[in-house]
Amino acid sequence: MAIMTWQSLWVALALVLVIEGVLPFLSPLGLRKAYGHIIQMDDRSLRLYGLISMIAGAVLLSLVS
């Protein structure tokens, strides 16, 4: 397993910012609608989606590294 460097962390942060910026750039109205749905969700559902997202990210990271 490779040792994580500060450069790797900065690259990861930069990629997160790029990916996070895609939806507001391409579809601001779609983003507002998505936020509206998210606001209406209960805490349990949000936590479940967050957990699923973290697990999927960890699995993907383990597959590509």
Secondary structure, 3 states (H helix, E strand, C coil): CCCCCHHHHHHHHHHHHHHHHHHHHHCHHHHHHHHHHHHHCCHHHHHHHHHHHHHHHHHHHHHHC
